[in-house]
Amino acid sequence: MLRLEIDPVQLRKKLLIEAEDDISVEELIMKIEMVLKNKGKGILISCDKEGVLPFSQSLSALHILSGERLIFLAI
């Protein structure tokens, strides 16, 4: 189980989300959009890794760890 800090840029607030480490980036984005009641599309940007996270990869494949900060950008 991962605890991630999500920073939705447009809302200027932070979310703490718990997710399984094998969840895909796309599934995590859908979870964030559900919490934020965002009907558009979004992307996740890693503050610790190499930028935009690819939708099809799992968090474990990208070596995302608990406590990492991700920026959510609604597009």
Contact map, one row per residue, 1 for C-alpha under 8 A:
111000000000000001111000000000000000000000000000000000000000000001000000000
111100000000000011111000000000000000000000000000000000000000000011100000000
111110000000000111100000000000000000000000000000000000000000000001110000000
011111000000000111100000000000000000000000000000000000000000000011111100000
001111100000011110000000000000000000000000000000000000000000000000111100000
000111110000011110000000000000000000000000000000000000000000000000001111000
000011111001111000000000000000000000000000000000000000000000000000001111000
000001111111111000000000000000000000000000000000000000000000000000000011110
000000111111100000000000000000000000000000000000000000000000000000000011100
000000011111000000000000000000000000000000000000000000000000000000000000110
000000011111100000000000000000000000000000000000000000000000000000000000000
000000111111110000000000000000000000000000000000000000000000000000000000000
000000111011111000000000000000000000000000000000000000000000000000000000000
000011110001111100000000000000000000000000000000000000000000000000000000000
000011110000111110000000000000000000000000000000000000000000000000000000000
001111000000011111000000000000000000000000000000000000000000000000000000000
011111000000001111100000000000000000000000000000000000000000000000000000000
111100000000000111110000000000000000000000000000000000000000000000000000000
111100000000000011111010000100000000000000000000000000000000000000000000000
110000000000000001111110000000000000000000000000000000000000000000000000000
110000000000000000111110000000000000000000000000000000000111000100000000000
000000000000000000011111000000000000000000000000000000000111100000000000000
000000000000000000111111101100000000000000000000000000000111000000000000000
000000000000000000000111111100000000000000000000000000111110000000000000000
000000000000000000000011111110000000000000010000000011111110000000000000000
000000000000000000000001111111000000000000000000000000110000000000000000000
000000000000000000000011111111100000000000000000000000000000000000000000000
000000000000000000100011111111110000000000000000000000000000000000000000000
000000000000000000000000111111111000000001110000000000000000000000000000000
000000000000000000000000011111111100000000000000000000000000000000000000000
000000000000000000000000001111111110000000000000000000000000000000000000000
000000000000000000000000000111111111000000000000000000000000000000000000000
000000000000000000000000000011111111111101000000000000000000000000000000000
000000000000000000000000000001111111110000000000000000000000000000000000000
000000000000000000000000000000111111110000000000000000000000000000000000000
000000000000000000000000000000011111110000000000000000000000000000000000000
000000000000000000000000000000001111111000000000000000000000000000000000000
000000000000000000000000000000001111111110000000000000000000000000000000010
000000000000000000000000000000001000111110000000000000000000000000000000000
000000000000000000000000000000001000011111000000000000000000000000000000011
000000000000000000000000000000000000011111100000000000000000000000000000011
000000000000000000000000000010001000000111110000000000000000000000000001111
000000000000000000000000000010000000000011111000000110000000000000000001111
000000000000000000000000100010000000000001111100000110000000000000000111100
000000000000000000000000000000000000000000111110001110000000000000000111100
000000000000000000000000000000000000000000011111111110000000000000011110000
000000000000000000000000000000000000000000001111111000000000000000011110000
000000000000000000000000000000000000000000000111110000000000000000011000000
000000000000000000000000000000000000000000000111111000000000000000000000000
000000000000000000000000000000000000000000000111111110000000000000000000000
000000000000000000000000000000000000000000001110111110000000000000000000000
000000000000000000000000000000000000000000111100011111000000000000000000000
000000000000000000000000100000000000000000111100011111101000000000000000000
000000000000000000000000100000000000000000000000000111111000000000000000000
000000000000000000000001110000000000000000000000000011111000000000000000000
000000000000000000000001110000000000000000000000000001111100000000000000000
000000000000000000000001100000000000000000000000000011111110110000000000000
000000000000000000001111100000000000000000000000000000011111110000000000000
000000000000000000001111100000000000000000000000000000001111111100000000000
000000000000000000001110000000000000000000000000000000000111111110000000000
000000000000000000000100000000000000000000000000000000001111111100000000000
000000000000000000000000000000000000000000000000000000001111111100000000000
000000000000000000000000000000000000000000000000000000000011111110000000000
000000000000000000001000000000000000000000000000000000000011111111010000000
010100000000000000000000000000000000000000000000000000000001001111110000000
111100000000000000000000000000000000000000000000000000000000000111110000000
011110000000000000000000000000000000000000000000000000000000000011111000000
001110000000000000000000000000000000000000000111000000000000000111111100000
000111100000000000000000000000000000000000000111000000000000000000111110000
000111100000000000000000000000000000000000011110000000000000000000011111000
000001111000000000000000000000000000000000011110000000000000000000001111100
000001111000000000000000000000000000000001111000000000000000000000000111110
000000011100000000000000000000000000000001111000000000000000000000000011111
000000010100000000000000000000000000010111100000000000000000000000000001111
000000000000000000000000000000000000000111100000000000000000000000000000111
